[in-house]
Amino acid sequence: MIGSPLIDRPLVFVHGTRTSADIWSAQLVAMGLSGHDCVAVDLPGHGTRDRERFTLAGALETIDRAVDRCASPPLLVGLSLGGYSALAYAADHQDKLAGVLVSGCSTEIRGKPLAAYRRVSHHVARLLRPHGGTWHVVTDMLTALSGHSVLGDLRRILVPVWLVNGRLDPLRVEERRFLAARPGTFLTVIPRAGHDVNSMAPIAFNRALLDALHHLRSPRHGSVRSTAGSPT
């Protein structure tokens, strides 16, 4: 296996809101033991960068720096906010990627629920800020994604795309709409897992990663295929 694309394919991991690169520890260990170079980034406003404010432009710049450090086009992996950011990045930089695997982001963030969530998070942020709370990053995230169409991003991506969702995740409500928007998108639904699918079901999630990497090993991996994965 030495020198094969499966072993050499790097991975870039992007976390969700109010978490950090640390959420990927199980994946970094498993993929490292499988021979893959991995990097997990902290987005602005998170982890080691918690004093910054989150913007989508800042998130895309962070991903771009990580991708540019890879020896070959990586598989870009994102959860929740990291998934939305990964799809936005892939829409404009797919020439730098081998594929995209995202979780917890199979619904558009827009409309009246978005406005209500933003108002609530703004008030919570004002209450928590004197005590060092980080809820303001939710307000920043919602502001950044307001009016942004992840379905528009998805339709523009030509490299392989995988959706890996926990069956109990409320953010898979538009999953079928996402699949219809981009025929050939792969779907895996992991039983008994919720939004944080990579930590709730790490073995199943790691298996999905390895399946994606195995697919990318094929010289025909760029071709569009029918939707695959677990039924909903």
C-alpha positions in Angstrom: 0.0 0.0 0.0 3.0 2.3 0.3 2.7 5.2 -2.1 -0.9 4.4 -3.0 -3.5 7.3 -3.3 -5.5 5.8 -0.4 -2.6 6.0 2.0 -1.3 9.4 0.8 -4.6 11.2 0.7 -4.6 13.9 3.4 -7.7 15.1 5.3 -8.6 18.6 6.5 -11.2 18.7 9.4 -13.4 21.7 10.2 -15.4 21.8 13.4 -18.9 23.2 14.3 -20.1 26.2 16.3 -18.8 26.7 19.9 -16.4 23.8 19.6 -12.9 23.5 18.3 -10.4 21.3 16.5 -10.4 19.0 19.5 -13.7 17.4 18.5 -11.8 15.5 15.8 -9.5 13.6 18.2 -10.9 10.2 17.4 -10.7 10.8 13.7 -7.2 12.2 13.8 -6.0 9.1 15.7 -7.8 6.6 13.4 -6.9 8.2 10.1 -3.3 8.7 11.3 -3.0 5.0 12.1 -4.4 4.3 8.6 -1.5 6.3 7.1 -3.2 9.6 6.4 -1.8 13.1 7.1 -4.5 15.1 8.9 -5.0 18.6 10.0 -7.9 20.0 12.1 -8.3 23.8 12.1 -9.7 26.2 14.6 -12.1 28.6 13.0 -12.2 32.3 14.0 -14.0 32.7 17.3 -13.2 29.2 18.4 -10.6 27.2 20.3 -7.2 28.9 20.2 -8.8 31.8 18.3 -11.7 32.5 20.7 -10.8 36.2 20.9 -11.5 36.7 17.2 -14.9 37.2 15.7 -16.3 34.7 13.3 -16.8 35.6 9.6 -17.4 33.3 6.7 -14.5 35.0 4.8 -12.2 34.2 7.8 -13.4 30.6 7.8 -12.7 30.2 4.1 -9.2 31.7 4.6 -8.5 29.3 7.4 -9.5 26.3 5.3 -7.5 27.6 2.4 -4.3 27.8 4.5 -4.8 24.3 5.7 -5.5 22.9 2.2 -2.4 24.7 0.8 -0.2 22.9 3.4 -1.3 19.5 2.1 1.0 17.5 -0.1 -1.9 16.6 -2.4 -5.6 17.6 -2.8 -7.2 16.5 0.5 -10.6 15.2 1.5 -12.3 18.2 3.2 -14.4 17.1 6.2 -16.8 19.5 8.0 -19.4 19.3 10.8 -22.3 21.7 11.2 -20.8 25.2 10.7 -17.6 23.5 9.5 -19.8 21.6 6.9 -21.4 24.8 5.7 -18.0 26.4 5.5 -16.5 23.4 3.7 -19.2 23.4 1.0 -18.8 27.2 0.5 -15.0 26.7 0.1 -15.4 23.7 -2.3 -17.8 25.7 -4.5 -14.9 28.1 -5.3 -11.8 26.0 -4.8 -12.7 22.5 -5.9 -9.5 22.4 -8.0 -7.7 22.1 -4.7 -9.8 19.2 -3.3 -10.2 15.5 -3.9 -13.7 15.5 -2.3 -15.9 16.9 0.5 -17.5 15.0 3.3 -19.9 17.0 5.5 -22.2 16.3 8.4 -25.0 18.1 10.3 -25.5 20.7 7.6 -28.3 19.3 5.4 -30.7 22.3 5.7 -30.6 25.9 4.6 -30.0 28.5 7.4 -32.5 31.1 6.4 -36.0 32.5 6.9 -38.0 33.3 10.1 -36.4 30.6 12.3 -33.0 32.1 11.5 -34.2 35.6 12.5 -35.6 34.4 15.8 -32.5 32.4 16.6 -30.3 35.4 15.9 -32.4 37.6 18.2 -32.2 35.1 21.0 -28.5 34.4 20.6 -27.8 38.2 20.6 -29.5 38.6 24.0 -27.8 35.5 25.5 -24.4 36.9 24.2 -25.0 40.2 26.0 -25.8 38.3 29.3 -22.8 36.0 29.0 -20.1 38.4 27.7 -19.1 39.8 31.2 -18.5 36.2 32.3 -16.4 35.2 29.3 -19.2 33.3 27.5 -18.7 32.5 23.8 -22.4 32.5 22.8 -21.7 35.6 20.7 -20.1 33.3 18.1 -23.6 31.9 17.3 -24.8 35.4 16.5 -21.7 35.9 14.3 -22.3 32.5 12.6 -26.0 33.3 11.9 -25.1 36.7 10.5 -22.5 35.2 8.3 -24.8 32.6 6.9 -27.8 34.8 6.5 -28.8 35.0 2.8 -26.1 32.4 1.9 -27.4 29.4 0.0 -25.6 26.2 0.8 -27.7 24.5 -2.0 -26.2 27.0 -4.4 -22.8 25.9 -3.2 -23.6 22.3 -3.5 -24.9 22.6 -7.1 -21.5 24.1 -8.2 -19.3 21.3 -6.7 -18.0 18.8 -9.2 -15.7 16.7 -7.0 -17.4 13.9 -5.0 -19.5 14.9 -2.1 -20.6 12.8 0.9 -23.4 13.6 3.4 -22.9 11.6 6.7 -25.6 12.4 9.1 -26.8 11.1 12.5 -30.4 9.8 12.2 -31.5 11.9 15.1 -29.9 15.1 13.8 -32.6 17.9 13.3 -30.3 19.5 10.7 -30.9 16.7 8.2 -34.5 17.9 7.7 -33.8 18.9 4.1 -31.5 16.0 3.3 -33.6 14.8 0.3 -33.6 18.3 -1.1 -29.8 18.4 -0.9 -29.6 15.0 -2.7 -31.9 16.2 -5.5 -29.9 19.4 -5.9 -26.8 17.5 -6.7 -27.4 14.1 -8.3 -24.5 11.7 -7.4 -24.1 12.9 -3.9 -23.5 10.0 -1.5 -25.6 9.7 1.7 -24.9 7.7 4.8 -27.3 8.0 7.8 -25.8 6.6 11.1 -28.4 5.1 13.4 -28.8 6.3 17.0 -26.5 9.3 16.4 -27.4 12.9 16.6 -25.9 16.1 15.4 -22.4 15.5 16.7 -22.2 12.3 14.8 -18.4 12.0 14.7 -18.2 11.9 18.5 -21.4 10.0 19.2 -20.6 7.2 16.7 -16.9 7.5 16.0 -16.4 4.0 14.6 -19.2 4.4 12.1 -18.1 7.9 11.2 -14.5 6.7 10.7 -15.8 3.9 8.5 -17.6 6.4 6.3 -14.3 8.4 6.0 -12.4 5.3 5.0 -15.1 4.4 2.5 -14.8 7.9 0.9 -11.0 7.5 0.8 -11.4 4.1 -0.9 -13.7 5.6 -3.5 -11.2 8.4 -4.2 -8.6 5.7 -4.9 -10.4 4.8 -8.0 -9.2 6.5 -11.2 -12.9 7.2 -12.1 -13.7 8.8 -8.8 -14.6 12.1 -10.5 -17.6 10.6 -12.3 -21.1 11.2 -11.0 -22.8 8.2 -9.4 -26.2 7.4 -8.0 -26.8 8.3 -4.4 -25.4 5.7 -2.1 -25.5 5.0 1.6 -27.9 4.1 4.4 -31.6 4.7 3.9 -33.4 7.3 5.9 
